[in-house]
Amino acid sequence: MKVAELRREIRAYSRDKLEHIILEIYKAIPKSLRETKGIDSIINNPDAKPAKTPAPVLRELEEIRWETEEFLSNAYNQYYFAPNSVVPKSKRPRWRFIARRLFKELCEATKNQDDAAAAAELLENLYKMLCYSCSYVLFSGYDTFESVGIRQVEFYQAILDIERKIKPPREFIRNSVLLALGNNLNRYTLWEELLEDMVARLDTVDTKEMAIEICDELRKDAAAGGLRDLKPFSEGRESYRARNFINHLAILGWMCHMALDQTEDAARYFLRVSFGKESGNRLVCAAADD
């Protein structure tokens, strides 16, 4: 209901009805919100002009850094999940509020040019920890991104929007690809969603072509075992992550070619990379190159 509609609705109400409505509304407002909005002050002195809500005080980056690093260390050590003497049992469920607050504070800190790079790095580390917790138990919540109240795609988008402003294009693209494909997903997220968000931020022909070049570089590094945590193909089942990584690089290269309206090149690139020797299947490689 809009304010004008409310005025019309209560205009003919008796004093008793109005008192009843005010009492019910007052009881329904949480105490913290009554204090924040100064509801008691309005009731005690309705003729006074409402006080302006003071702007939130932003903490220094060093203070935020210290808390973020401590939070990450405690999380990786399972101090928010398993019995320990570092994080009291009563405070363990509050990890989600800490994570959400740090996310907001770090996003705000990146608006300061002097703090942008350091804050972005801390934000990345927070994202990676939440991704890690999607496959390994660090908290009691089933889905950590859902528990924090920030979708994984939204978190990734926030990092992209920040780092696009502060990193050179090649560094931004390479880091964005590794951030998307080098971390675990929660149950609601697809690799393709993250890649689509990245391609959407490549707003020039040069950056799209650069992304294709970086895909080629990364897949060669992955196939040779040059990327951390990605095993070379010669190690049997241990090569699954490397093959999965390369298959998604094929999708990313295809997306970039399609964004350049190069449909034939897109199909050829996808076939060559997905079914070529980089992915362990040479059967269609020759056909893709013809």
matplotlib code that plots the C-alpha trace (Angstrom):
import matplotlib.pyplot as plt

x = [0.0, 1.3, 1.3, -1.5, -3.6, -2.9, -4.0, -7.3, -7.9, -7.4, -9.0, -12.4, -11.1, -12.0, -9.4, -9.8, -9.1, -6.1, -4.7, -5.2, -3.4, -0.5, 0.0, -0.1, 2.4, 4.6, 4.7, 5.4, 8.5, 11.7, 13.4, 16.6, 14.7, 12.8, 16.1, 17.6, 14.6, 14.0, 10.4, 10.3, 11.5, 8.8, 6.1, 7.5, 7.9, 5.8, 6.3, 10.1, 11.8, 13.1, 16.8, 18.9, 20.3, 24.1, 26.2, 27.8, 31.4, 33.8, 36.6, 40.2, 41.3, 44.0, 41.3, 39.2, 42.2, 43.0, 39.5, 39.3, 42.5, 41.6, 38.1, 39.7, 42.2, 39.5, 37.3, 40.0, 40.9, 37.2, 36.9, 33.4, 32.4, 34.4, 34.9, 37.8, 39.0, 39.5, 35.9, 33.4, 30.5, 28.0, 29.7, 30.2, 26.8, 27.6, 30.1, 27.6, 27.0, 30.8, 31.2, 28.3, 29.6, 33.1, 31.8, 30.0, 32.9, 35.5, 33.2, 33.0, 36.7, 37.5, 35.9, 39.0, 41.7, 44.5, 42.8, 41.2, 43.8, 44.3, 40.6, 39.9, 42.5, 40.9, 37.5, 38.9, 40.2, 36.8, 35.2, 37.7, 37.1, 33.3, 33.9, 36.2, 33.5, 31.1, 33.0, 34.7, 33.0, 34.0, 30.6, 27.4, 25.3, 24.6, 25.2, 27.6, 26.6, 23.0, 23.7, 25.6, 22.7, 24.8, 24.5, 27.8, 27.1, 26.5, 29.7, 31.7, 30.1, 31.0, 34.7, 34.6, 33.1, 35.8, 38.8, 37.9, 38.5, 41.9, 43.6, 45.2, 42.9, 45.1, 45.6, 41.9, 40.9, 43.3, 42.5, 38.7, 39.0, 41.0, 38.7, 35.7, 37.1, 39.6, 37.1, 34.3, 30.6, 27.6, 24.5, 22.8, 25.7, 26.9, 30.4, 28.7, 26.9, 30.2, 31.8, 28.9, 29.3, 32.9, 32.3, 29.6, 32.3, 34.6, 33.2, 35.7, 36.9, 40.5, 39.5, 37.4, 40.3, 42.7, 40.4, 40.7, 44.5, 44.5, 42.3, 44.9, 47.7, 45.8, 44.8, 48.4, 49.5, 46.8, 47.7, 51.4, 50.5, 51.7, 48.7, 48.5, 46.1, 45.6, 47.3, 48.8, 46.9, 49.4, 48.2, 45.0, 42.0, 43.9, 43.6, 39.9, 40.1, 42.5, 40.2, 37.2, 39.1, 40.1, 36.5, 35.3, 38.0, 36.6, 33.2, 34.7, 36.6, 33.4, 31.5, 34.1, 34.1, 30.3, 30.4, 32.6, 30.0, 32.5, 30.1, 32.3, 35.4, 33.4, 32.4, 35.9, 37.4, 35.1, 35.6, 39.4, 39.8, 37.0, 37.9, 41.5, 44.5, 44.4, 41.3, 42.6, 40.5, 42.2, 39.4, 37.8, 40.8, 41.6, 38.0, 37.9, 41.0, 39.7]
y = [0.0, 3.4, 6.4, 8.2, 5.0, 4.7, 8.3, 7.7, 4.4, 5.7, 9.1, 8.1, 5.8, 6.6, 7.4, 3.9, 2.2, 4.4, 3.6, -0.1, 0.1, 2.0, -0.4, -3.4, -1.9, -0.9, -4.4, -5.8, -3.6, -5.3, -3.5, -3.0, -1.3, 0.9, 2.1, 2.6, 4.5, 6.5, 5.3, 6.1, 9.6, 10.2, 9.0, 11.1, 14.2, 13.9, 17.6, 17.4, 16.9, 13.4, 13.0, 12.0, 8.5, 8.9, 7.3, 4.1, 4.4, 2.6, 0.7, 1.1, -1.5, -2.9, -3.7, -5.4, -7.3, -8.5, -9.8, -11.4, -13.3, -14.5, -15.5, -17.5, -19.2, -20.2, -21.5, -23.6, -25.1, -26.0, -23.9, -22.9, -26.6, -28.9, -28.6, -26.3, -23.6, -20.9, -20.1, -20.6, -22.9, -20.0, -17.9, -20.6, -20.2, -16.5, -17.2, -16.5, -12.9, -12.4, -13.5, -11.3, -8.3, -8.7, -9.1, -5.7, -4.0, -5.2, -4.2, -0.7, -0.6, -1.1, 2.3, 3.8, 3.8, 3.3, 0.3, -1.2, -3.8, -5.1, -5.2, -7.0, -9.7, -10.2, -10.5, -13.1, -15.1, -14.9, -16.2, -19.1, -20.2, -20.3, -22.3, -24.7, -25.1, -26.3, -29.6, -29.8, -29.4, -26.1, -25.0, -26.6, -25.1, -27.3, -24.6, -21.8, -19.2, -19.8, -19.5, -16.2, -14.9, -14.1, -16.3, -17.6, -16.0, -12.6, -12.9, -13.7, -10.8, -8.4, -9.5, -9.1, -5.6, -4.5, -6.1, -5.0, -1.4, -2.1, -4.8, -4.7, -6.5, -9.6, -10.0, -9.5, -12.1, -14.7, -14.3, -14.3, -17.6, -19.2, -17.9, -19.3, -22.7, -23.3, -23.3, -25.6, -24.8, -24.9, -26.9, -24.0, -22.8, -23.9, -23.3, -21.8, -19.2, -17.8, -17.9, -16.1, -13.3, -13.0, -12.8, -10.2, -7.9, -8.3, -5.3, -4.9, -7.1, -7.0, -8.3, -11.2, -12.2, -11.9, -14.2, -16.8, -16.5, -17.0, -20.1, -21.5, -20.7, -22.1, -25.4, -26.0, -25.3, -27.6, -30.4, -30.2, -30.1, -26.5, -25.3, -25.8, -28.5, -29.7, -33.0, -33.8, -36.3, -39.1, -39.7, -41.5, -40.7, -37.8, -36.0, -35.6, -32.0, -31.1, -32.6, -30.8, -27.5, -27.9, -28.8, -25.6, -23.6, -25.0, -23.7, -20.3, -20.1, -21.0, -18.2, -15.7, -16.7, -16.5, -13.0, -12.0, -13.5, -16.1, -19.1, -21.5, -20.6, -21.2, -24.7, -25.6, -24.3, -26.3, -29.5, -29.1, -28.4, -30.6, -33.7, -33.0, -34.4, -31.8, -33.6, -37.1, -38.0, -37.8, -39.3, -36.1, -33.9, -34.4, -33.8, -30.6, -29.3, -30.0]
z = [0.0, -0.9, 1.5, -0.4, -0.2, 3.5, 4.1, 2.3, 4.1, 7.7, 7.2, 8.5, 11.3, 14.9, 17.6, 19.1, 15.7, 15.1, 18.5, 17.9, 14.5, 16.0, 18.8, 16.5, 14.1, 17.0, 18.3, 14.9, 14.4, 15.7, 18.6, 16.6, 13.7, 16.2, 17.6, 14.1, 12.8, 16.0, 16.3, 20.0, 19.4, 16.8, 19.3, 22.1, 20.0, 16.8, 15.9, 15.7, 12.4, 11.9, 12.6, 9.6, 9.8, 10.2, 7.4, 8.4, 9.6, 7.2, 8.8, 7.8, 5.3, 7.6, 10.2, 7.6, 6.3, 9.8, 10.4, 6.9, 7.2, 10.7, 9.4, 6.5, 8.8, 11.2, 8.4, 6.7, 10.1, 10.6, 13.8, 12.8, 12.5, 14.8, 18.6, 19.4, 21.8, 19.3, 18.2, 21.1, 20.3, 20.7, 18.1, 15.4, 13.7, 13.2, 10.5, 7.8, 9.1, 9.3, 5.7, 4.4, 6.3, 5.0, 1.5, 1.8, 3.5, 0.9, -2.0, -0.4, 0.2, -3.5, -4.2, -2.7, -5.4, -2.9, -1.4, -4.5, -5.4, -1.8, -1.1, -4.4, -3.5, -0.1, -1.8, -4.1, -1.1, 0.6, -2.7, -3.0, 0.6, 0.1, -3.2, -1.3, 1.4, -1.3, -1.6, 1.9, 5.2, 6.8, 8.2, 9.4, 6.5, 3.5, 0.9, 2.1, -0.6, 0.2, 4.0, 3.4, 1.3, -1.8, -4.9, -6.2, -9.6, -7.9, -5.9, -9.0, -10.9, -8.1, -8.4, -12.2, -12.0, -9.5, -11.2, -14.7, -13.5, -11.8, -13.8, -17.3, -19.8, -20.2, -16.5, -15.9, -18.4, -17.3, -13.6, -14.4, -16.2, -13.5, -10.8, -12.7, -13.6, -10.9, -8.0, -6.9, -7.6, -5.3, -6.2, -8.0, -10.2, -13.6, -15.1, -18.2, -16.1, -14.8, -18.3, -19.8, -17.2, -18.1, -21.8, -21.3, -19.8, -22.9, -24.6, -27.5, -30.4, -29.0, -25.5, -27.1, -29.3, -26.3, -24.4, -27.1, -27.0, -23.2, -23.6, -25.9, -23.4, -20.4, -22.1, -23.1, -19.5, -18.1, -20.5, -19.5, -15.8, -15.5, -13.6, -9.9, -8.8, -12.4, -13.1, -16.6, -18.7, -18.2, -14.6, -15.4, -13.3, -11.7, -15.0, -14.7, -13.4, -16.2, -18.9, -17.3, -17.3, -20.9, -22.0, -20.4, -22.1, -25.3, -24.4, -23.5, -26.8, -28.6, -26.7, -27.7, -31.3, -31.3, -29.7, -32.7, -35.1, -36.2, -36.2, -38.3, -36.3, -33.1, -34.1, -35.4, -32.2, -30.0, -31.9, -32.0, -28.3, -26.9, -29.0, -29.9, -28.2, -25.4, -24.1, -24.6, -27.6, -31.0, -33.1, -34.3, -34.2, -37.9, -39.0, -36.9, -38.7, -42.2]

ax = plt.figure().add_subplot(projection="3d")
ax.plot(x, y, z, "-o")
ax.set_aspect("equal")
plt.show()
